[in-house]
Amino acid sequence: MADAQTGFDQLKQGMRKTWMAGDFGQLARYSAGHAEEFVARLDLQPGMNVLDVACGTGNLSIPAARAGARVTGLDIAANLLEQARQRAAEEKLDARFEEGDAEQLPYPDASFDLVMSMFGAMFAPRPDRVAAELVRVCRPGGTIAMANWTPSGFAAKQFAAGARFVPPPQGVPSPLAWGDESVARQRLAQGTSQVRTTLRPFDMKFPFSPKDVVNFFRTYFGPVHMTFARLDPQQQTEYAAALESVWVAHNEASDGTTLVHADYLEVIATRAV
């Protein structure tokens, strides 16, 4: 039992190190517009208490605070939280950012009107605990909202390319399962009165070529950065080629830039009264 706990603690430490690697804020700039659209659909009202789980650099938190909500953002990566704090301070927004774990939220029951997460909570290794925590800290009648990459979408193809070189940890469910409608509904069924799912488009647009997109992710995106770091030079070359082939195959742009049409599953649950 102790060995199992030690192994899990090491897994969590590795995840923290992974998400602190690179500089996710550089990528977050390219998805900020989609995050704003996601928040806009949640019909926030001034004064609402909002929790952004696995908030990263604040792509959901910032527009929520602009709408007048009292926002708390939580993440395991301290460097991303510092960027989020700086963004909020620059706009003088009502938002605080705290280090913490999506599987053990440090808040009392029914603390928030809205609990949200975009491409964040889905990566925690124990999804049943995450689901229970999201529901627990949401007030009766409140909303739990998630944006999750789908198992068959473009993000999944990128993850699959990496898994060929560094397999995911054994015994941990794929984070992409959160993007399966039936799985998301099942996980959030306990304690909710309604779960709605909608497939949403997500355009990945970069002002440079697919080859440069791979270099961009290699430099700034923690999971890709860490995968490269674990490989020898020959494997790094092969991994870069595998990633580039995925981007090239799906690139819709013809002007030297990159435009890939991806999608995600929007999950909106209502906390049972």
VENZIMO-V174335 format. One record per pair of residues at least 4 apart in sequence whose ideal C-beta (glycine too) atoms are under 7 Angstrom apart, sorted by sequence separation. I is the first residue (numbers start at 1). J is the second residue. D is the distance in Angstrom with one decimal. If there is no record, write none. Layout:
i | j | d
I | J | D
I | J | D
This chain:
i | j | d
1 | 5 | 6.6
2 | 6 | 6.2
3 | 7 | 6.3
4 | 8 | 6.4
5 | 9 | 6.2
6 | 10 | 6.5
7 | 11 | 6.5
8 | 12 | 6.5
9 | 13 | 6.4
10 | 14 | 6.3
11 | 15 | 6.5
12 | 16 | 6.5
13 | 17 | 6.4
14 | 18 | 6.2
15 | 19 | 6.5
16 | 20 | 6.2
17 | 21 | 6.5
24 | 28 | 5.9
27 | 31 | 6.9
28 | 32 | 6.4
31 | 35 | 6.0
32 | 36 | 6.4
33 | 37 | 6.6
34 | 38 | 6.4
35 | 39 | 6.5
36 | 40 | 6.2
37 | 41 | 6.8
44 | 48 | 5.7
58 | 62 | 4.7
60 | 64 | 6.0
61 | 65 | 6.1
62 | 66 | 6.5
63 | 67 | 6.6
65 | 69 | 6.0
77 | 81 | 6.8
78 | 82 | 6.6
80 | 84 | 6.5
81 | 85 | 6.3
82 | 86 | 6.5
83 | 87 | 6.5
84 | 88 | 6.4
85 | 89 | 6.1
86 | 90 | 6.4
87 | 91 | 6.9
107 | 111 | 4.4
117 | 121 | 3.9
126 | 130 | 6.6
127 | 131 | 6.2
128 | 132 | 6.4
129 | 133 | 6.2
130 | 134 | 6.3
131 | 135 | 6.5
132 | 136 | 6.0
133 | 137 | 6.5
134 | 138 | 6.6
138 | 142 | 4.3
149 | 153 | 6.0
152 | 156 | 6.1
154 | 158 | 6.8
155 | 159 | 6.5
156 | 160 | 6.2
157 | 161 | 6.7
158 | 162 | 7.0
159 | 163 | 6.2
162 | 166 | 6.1
163 | 167 | 5.7
168 | 172 | 6.4
173 | 177 | 5.4
180 | 184 | 6.5
181 | 185 | 6.3
182 | 186 | 6.3
183 | 187 | 6.2
184 | 188 | 6.3
185 | 189 | 6.2
188 | 192 | 5.4
208 | 212 | 3.8
209 | 213 | 7.0
210 | 214 | 6.7
211 | 215 | 6.9
212 | 216 | 6.1
213 | 217 | 6.5
214 | 218 | 6.1
215 | 219 | 6.3
216 | 220 | 6.1
217 | 221 | 4.3
221 | 225 | 6.1
222 | 226 | 6.1
223 | 227 | 6.4
224 | 228 | 6.6
225 | 229 | 6.5
226 | 230 | 6.6
227 | 231 | 6.9
231 | 235 | 3.6
233 | 237 | 6.7
234 | 238 | 6.6
235 | 239 | 6.0
236 | 240 | 6.3
237 | 241 | 6.5
238 | 242 | 6.3
239 | 243 | 6.4
240 | 244 | 6.2
241 | 245 | 6.3
242 | 246 | 6.9
243 | 247 | 6.6
244 | 248 | 6.0
245 | 249 | 6.1
246 | 250 | 6.6
247 | 251 | 5.9
253 | 257 | 4.6
19 | 24 | 6.9
39 | 44 | 6.7
55 | 60 | 6.6
64 | 69 | 4.6
75 | 80 | 5.5
88 | 93 | 4.5
100 | 105 | 6.6
151 | 156 | 5.5
163 | 168 | 5.9
178 | 183 | 6.8
208 | 213 | 6.5
231 | 236 | 4.7
253 | 258 | 5.7
44 | 50 | 7.0
55 | 61 | 5.2
65 | 71 | 4.6
75 | 81 | 5.4
100 | 106 | 5.2
124 | 130 | 4.7
138 | 144 | 5.4
149 | 155 | 3.9
150 | 156 | 6.7
177 | 183 | 4.8
178 | 184 | 5.8
189 | 195 | 6.8
218 | 224 | 5.6
219 | 225 | 6.8
253 | 259 | 4.1
64 | 71 | 5.0
88 | 95 | 4.2
149 | 156 | 6.5
188 | 195 | 5.1
206 | 213 | 5.1
217 | 224 | 4.5
218 | 225 | 6.2
251 | 258 | 5.4
252 | 259 | 4.6
52 | 60 | 4.8
228 | 236 | 5.4
231 | 239 | 6.0
251 | 259 | 6.5
252 | 260 | 6.8
52 | 61 | 4.4
121 | 130 | 5.2
135 | 144 | 6.3
251 | 260 | 6.1
252 | 261 | 6.4
61 | 71 | 4.8
134 | 144 | 4.9
185 | 195 | 4.8
206 | 216 | 6.9
218 | 228 | 5.4
250 | 260 | 4.7
73 | 84 | 5.6
228 | 239 | 6.5
247 | 258 | 6.3
52 | 64 | 6.9
61 | 73 | 4.3
85 | 97 | 5.1
185 | 197 | 6.8
227 | 239 | 6.7
84 | 97 | 4.7
121 | 134 | 6.8
184 | 197 | 6.1
247 | 260 | 6.6
50 | 64 | 5.0
58 | 73 | 5.8
81 | 97 | 4.5
181 | 197 | 4.6
159 | 176 | 6.9
55 | 73 | 3.3
81 | 99 | 6.1
50 | 69 | 4.4
52 | 71 | 6.4
55 | 74 | 6.1
56 | 75 | 6.0
102 | 121 | 4.6
115 | 134 | 5.1
44 | 64 | 5.8
50 | 70 | 6.8
55 | 75 | 5.1
156 | 176 | 5.3
39 | 60 | 5.7
47 | 68 | 6.5
48 | 69 | 4.6
49 | 70 | 5.3
50 | 71 | 4.9
51 | 72 | 5.2
52 | 73 | 4.3
53 | 74 | 5.7
54 | 75 | 5.6
78 | 99 | 5.6
103 | 124 | 5.3
38 | 60 | 6.8
46 | 68 | 3.0
48 | 70 | 7.0
73 | 95 | 6.4
102 | 124 | 4.5
115 | 137 | 6.0
44 | 67 | 4.3
47 | 70 | 6.8
51 | 74 | 6.8
57 | 80 | 5.2
61 | 84 | 6.2
65 | 88 | 6.4
71 | 94 | 6.6
76 | 99 | 6.8
103 | 126 | 5.4
115 | 138 | 4.7
35 | 59 | 3.7
39 | 63 | 4.4
56 | 80 | 4.9
70 | 94 | 5.4
71 | 95 | 4.1
72 | 96 | 5.6
73 | 97 | 4.4
74 | 98 | 5.4
75 | 99 | 6.8
35 | 60 | 5.3
39 | 64 | 5.4
44 | 69 | 5.1
62 | 87 | 5.6
76 | 101 | 6.2
112 | 137 | 5.6
121 | 146 | 6.6
151 | 176 | 4.4
57 | 83 | 4.2
58 | 84 | 3.4
62 | 88 | 6.6
72 | 98 | 6.7
74 | 100 | 4.4
103 | 129 | 4.3
111 | 137 | 5.0
112 | 138 | 5.7
113 | 139 | 5.9
122 | 148 | 4.6
150 | 176 | 6.8
151 | 177 | 6.9
214 | 240 | 5.6
32 | 59 | 5.3
36 | 63 | 4.6
57 | 84 | 5.1
66 | 93 | 6.5
103 | 130 | 5.7
109 | 136 | 5.6
112 | 139 | 6.6
149 | 176 | 5.9
28 | 56 | 6.0
31 | 59 | 6.3
35 | 63 | 6.7
65 | 93 | 3.8
102 | 130 | 5.1
105 | 133 | 4.7
109 | 137 | 6.7
110 | 138 | 7.0
114 | 142 | 6.1
119 | 147 | 6.1
151 | 179 | 5.7
28 | 57 | 4.7
55 | 84 | 6.1
58 | 87 | 5.2
65 | 94 | 5.5
104 | 133 | 6.9
110 | 139 | 4.3
113 | 142 | 4.9
114 | 143 | 4.9
115 | 144 | 4.9
116 | 145 | 4.3
117 | 146 | 5.2
118 | 147 | 4.1
150 | 179 | 3.7
151 | 180 | 5.7
214 | 243 | 4.6
57 | 87 | 6.7
58 | 88 | 6.5
65 | 95 | 4.3
103 | 133 | 6.4
107 | 137 | 4.8
110 | 140 | 6.6
112 | 142 | 6.5
119 | 149 | 6.4
148 | 178 | 3.9
149 | 179 | 5.1
214 | 244 | 5.0
28 | 59 | 5.3
62 | 93 | 6.7
74 | 105 | 7.0
102 | 133 | 6.6
114 | 145 | 6.7
148 | 179 | 4.2
24 | 56 | 5.9
25 | 57 | 4.4
105 | 137 | 5.2
146 | 178 | 6.9
24 | 57 | 6.4
211 | 244 | 5.4
214 | 247 | 6.5
61 | 95 | 5.3
210 | 244 | 5.6
213 | 247 | 5.5
148 | 184 | 6.8
210 | 247 | 3.6
210 | 248 | 4.8
210 | 251 | 5.5
55 | 97 | 6.7
144 | 188 | 6.6
213 | 258 | 5.0
127 | 173 | 5.8
125 | 172 | 4.6
209 | 256 | 5.8
54 | 102 | 5.5
210 | 258 | 5.3
53 | 102 | 5.1
208 | 257 | 6.4
209 | 258 | 6.4
207 | 257 | 5.3
208 | 258 | 6.7
127 | 178 | 6.6
206 | 257 | 6.5
123 | 175 | 4.7
206 | 258 | 4.5
122 | 175 | 4.7
135 | 188 | 6.8
205 | 258 | 7.0
205 | 259 | 5.0
25 | 80 | 6.9
135 | 190 | 6.9
24 | 80 | 5.7
60 | 116 | 5.7
122 | 178 | 4.0
131 | 187 | 4.2
135 | 191 | 4.1
203 | 259 | 6.4
204 | 260 | 4.4
19 | 76 | 6.4
20 | 77 | 4.6
131 | 188 | 5.4
135 | 192 | 6.2
19 | 77 | 4.3
20 | 78 | 6.9
25 | 83 | 4.7
60 | 118 | 5.3
203 | 261 | 5.9
204 | 262 | 5.6
20 | 79 | 5.2
59 | 118 | 6.7
128 | 187 | 6.6
16 | 76 | 4.8
127 | 187 | 5.9
201 | 261 | 6.5
202 | 262 | 4.5
15 | 76 | 6.8
16 | 77 | 6.4
51 | 112 | 4.4
166 | 227 | 5.0
202 | 263 | 5.8
49 | 111 | 6.7
50 | 112 | 6.2
53 | 115 | 6.5
162 | 224 | 6.8
165 | 227 | 6.4
201 | 263 | 5.6
202 | 264 | 5.3
49 | 112 | 4.8
50 | 113 | 6.7
54 | 117 | 5.4
200 | 263 | 6.4
49 | 113 | 5.1
50 | 114 | 4.7
51 | 115 | 4.8
52 | 116 | 5.7
53 | 117 | 4.2
56 | 120 | 6.4
166 | 230 | 5.4
199 | 263 | 5.6
200 | 264 | 5.5
48 | 113 | 4.4
52 | 117 | 6.9
55 | 120 | 6.8
162 | 227 | 4.8
48 | 114 | 6.0
50 | 116 | 6.9
54 | 120 | 2.5
165 | 231 | 5.9
199 | 265 | 6.0
200 | 266 | 4.9
53 | 120 | 6.1
54 | 121 | 5.0
53 | 121 | 4.8
197 | 265 | 5.7
198 | 266 | 4.6
197 | 266 | 6.7
44 | 114 | 6.9
165 | 235 | 5.8
197 | 267 | 5.4
42 | 114 | 6.4
195 | 267 | 6.7
196 | 268 | 4.7
42 | 116 | 6.9
165 | 239 | 5.0
195 | 269 | 4.5
194 | 269 | 6.7
194 | 270 | 4.4
192 | 269 | 4.4
193 | 270 | 5.1
164 | 242 | 6.7
192 | 270 | 5.9
188 | 267 | 7.0
192 | 271 | 5.9
193 | 272 | 4.4
38 | 118 | 6.0
191 | 271 | 6.6
192 | 272 | 5.6
193 | 273 | 7.0
53 | 134 | 6.7
161 | 242 | 4.4
184 | 265 | 6.5
188 | 269 | 4.6
191 | 272 | 5.6
161 | 243 | 5.3
35 | 118 | 5.8
184 | 267 | 4.7
181 | 265 | 6.4
158 | 243 | 6.7
161 | 246 | 5.6
179 | 264 | 6.6
51 | 137 | 6.3
179 | 265 | 4.5
158 | 246 | 6.0
157 | 246 | 5.1
154 | 250 | 5.9
42 | 143 | 6.7
42 | 145 | 5.7
154 | 260 | 5.6
155 | 262 | 6.0
154 | 262 | 3.9
38 | 147 | 5.6
153 | 262 | 5.4
153 | 263 | 4.9
150 | 263 | 5.8
11 | 125 | 6.2
150 | 264 | 6.3
149 | 264 | 5.5
150 | 265 | 5.5
148 | 264 | 6.0
147 | 264 | 5.0
148 | 265 | 5.0
147 | 266 | 5.7
148 | 267 | 6.5
146 | 267 | 4.3
145 | 267 | 7.0
145 | 268 | 5.3
143 | 268 | 6.4
144 | 269 | 4.3
143 | 270 | 6.2
144 | 271 | 6.7
141 | 270 | 7.0
142 | 271 | 4.7
141 | 271 | 6.2
140 | 271 | 5.5
139 | 271 | 6.5
140 | 272 | 6.6
141 | 273 | 5.2
138 | 271 | 4.4
140 | 273 | 4.4
135 | 271 | 6.2
11 | 169 | 5.9
34 | 202 | 5.6
30 | 205 | 7.0
30 | 206 | 6.5
27 | 220 | 5.6
26 | 220 | 4.2
27 | 221 | 5.6
24 | 220 | 6.7
22 | 219 | 6.2
23 | 220 | 4.9
24 | 221 | 6.7
22 | 220 | 4.4
24 | 222 | 6.1
22 | 221 | 5.6
22 | 222 | 4.9
21 | 222 | 4.1
20 | 222 | 6.7
19 | 222 | 4.8
22 | 225 | 4.1
18 | 222 | 4.8
21 | 225 | 4.7
18 | 223 | 5.7
21 | 226 | 5.3
18 | 226 | 4.9
